[in-house]
Amino acid sequence: MKNTFLCRMWFILLLFTLFLTPVANSQSLKENPALDEQVRKFLNENSRRWYDMNVPEVDGKLLYDIIIKNNYKSALEIGTSTGHSGIWIAWALSKTGGKLITIEIDEGRHRQAVENFKKAGLSEYIDARLADAHQLVKELKGPFDFIFSDADKEWYKNYFIELDPKLKVGGCFTAHNVYDYGSGGRGSRGGFRSGQQEFLEYVRSLPNYETTVDNRGGGVSISYKKSSR
Ligand SMILES: C[S@@+](CC[C@H](N)C(=O)[O-])C[C@H]1O[C@@H](n2cnc3c(N)ncnc32)[C@H](O)[C@@H]1O
């Protein structure tokens, strides 16, 4: 009798988790069909024009999905370039009610990114800074719940160490051009360890982070912060 009751309760809980949680999550997302159309149009028209070391579309979509799935609101990007990844990140934030700070050191690329953000209709969700991230990352207070590192690879580990205390528990640190050792050992030649590889080894050594690598595009490491230490 008691077992049947427990079974029923367990079944109801399972139904709730399977059906109601996604509904609750999607309901908390802000709908803006006109903005969606503007962003899609901009991305379609420019899909073959990302020449400035920009992420491929599959990686942009990956960052978008991570933000939506976790309802992240406070994002930081290191390495704006002309804004392709920034557009995917900010598009997701326009739905969660968040904002992106993105940092670029090159004035020409920064200006182009600002123009692209405007054309995509996403300017209000982006604070684009023209600065050296080595310095600015130290000054930013955070806290952040989503970080995308895509600037100077040899500094990846330093960026992570600086930002770890500013990343919320439950937050996610992602980095681009990070390859898994298991997928052919890219990034390690003749005993030389690339900045990305050094970073990956470091973050994987931390017990409070859970890290996977998505190899479908340019290689994205995804590190979830499970606890403060
Ligand atoms: C790979 S690109 C970024 C691509 C961009 N995330 C996208 O997908 O559109 C790297 C950018 O980082 C910038 N960068 C390199 N070192 C930097 C630094 N110390 N501070 C800020 N930006 C830096 C470069 O100028 C370059 O535009």
The ligand as a Gaussian input file, in Angstrom:
#p B3LYP/6-31G(d) Opt

LIG

0 1
 C       39.319000      34.942000     -32.468000
 S       39.002000      36.650000     -32.481000
 C       37.414000      36.747000     -31.689000
 C       36.276000      36.316000     -32.561000
 C       34.910000      36.639000     -32.006000
 N       34.723000      36.031000     -30.713000
 C       33.824000      36.229000     -32.945000
 O       33.516000      35.030000     -33.000000
 O       33.285000      37.063000     -33.660000
 C       40.067000      37.232000     -31.219000
 C       40.008000      38.724000     -30.984000
 O       40.639000      38.979000     -29.718000
 C       41.280000      40.221000     -29.793000
 N       42.303000      40.299000     -28.720000
 C       43.528000      39.707000     -28.689000
 N       44.173000      40.033000     -27.558000
 C       43.340000      40.845000     -26.858000
 C       43.431000      41.510000     -25.613000
 N       44.521000      41.421000     -24.846000
 N       42.384000      42.264000     -25.200000
 C       41.257000      42.359000     -25.963000
 N       41.119000      41.752000     -27.158000
 C       42.132000      41.000000     -27.603000
 C       41.854000      40.249000     -31.207000
 O       42.124000      41.575000     -31.595000
 C       40.766000      39.536000     -32.023000
 O       39.902000      40.457000     -32.643000

